[in-house]
Amino acid sequence: MWTWFYKLASPPYVYGVAARFAPWLFGAAALTIGYGLIAGLGIAPPDYQQGEAFRMIYVHVPAAILSVTVYSIMAVASAVALIWRIKVGHAVAAASVPIGASFTLMTLVTGSLWGKPMWGTYWAWDPRLTSELILLFLYVGVMSLRSAFEDPARGDRAAALLAVVGVVNVPIVHFSVVWWNSLHQGSTIVTLEGPKMPGSMLWPLLSMWLGFMLFYGAVLCIRVQGEVLNRERQSAWVREAVKS
Amino acid sequence: MSGFWSMGGYARYVWPCFAFAALVVAWNVWSARRSLQAARQRAARALAMASRDTQ
């Protein structure tokens, strides 16, 4: 276990593993998302209150979970990179930023498309919506800070610091519907009493959630190879990697 | 079938929602592949320059 953990700090090892895993993750993501879409759009019954509009949750909820999960992974990778000076940590964090930002944008856009027919407005300065918007700003801030320095190593450190500090927003996003009066509905899947949905609605949602996670893993594998190459350009192993 | 496409009168919200999600997914694949390709080209250029300097 520890040997494997140490290996993860090695750029050529991570580059090789990422290249091997990417196609499998893409395949698994396509299968789970495919099932989720077919069952979510075609088989699940309409909601008794929201009718067919509820089907938007099949992209909105997985995107929202992914937006905070990716930020948490990015913050952990940044902390590892800052504390133990592991370059791969910066590579994982840098590779995660555009993915996380795009899924946060997806959360906001799909949420506002759901909000219009349900709440009568595309946007409200609601605690959940506002904290999710702050999450998007954090992603953009981390991305901009990394590219604001001429020395890439300094950019990496500054971005990592902001990513670690910004992680305070993750529990705020999650608990915003509990702590404050929010238009946004509370948790439907993870509750003390168990999921509040019947299986015919829940399984497609869980499949979409798994599919989005696998998709993140696949895209991360592609992006992290590039980020590792950018940081290891002078290393001998890169010669072989670039040739192949 | 037309009932499926009309989404109970919510088609103007449901389909743009799924279309935007598809767009984000497609952008992620395209952008990740492009960034890896660019990184490979930069690394190859750096190696070519290094080998030219040593000659």
Interface residues (C-beta under 8 A of the other chain):
Chain A: L41 G42 P46 G51 E52 A53 R55 M56 V59 H60 A63 P98 I99 S102 F103 L105 M106 V109 T110 L113 W114 K116 P117 F215 V219 I222 R223 Q225 G226 E227 L229 N230 R233 Q234 V238 R239 A241 V242
Chain B: F4 M7 G8 G9 Y10 Y13 V14 P16 C17 F18 F20 A21 V24 V25 W27 N28 V29 S31 A32 R33 S35 L36 A38 A39 R40 R42 A43 A44 A46 L47 A50
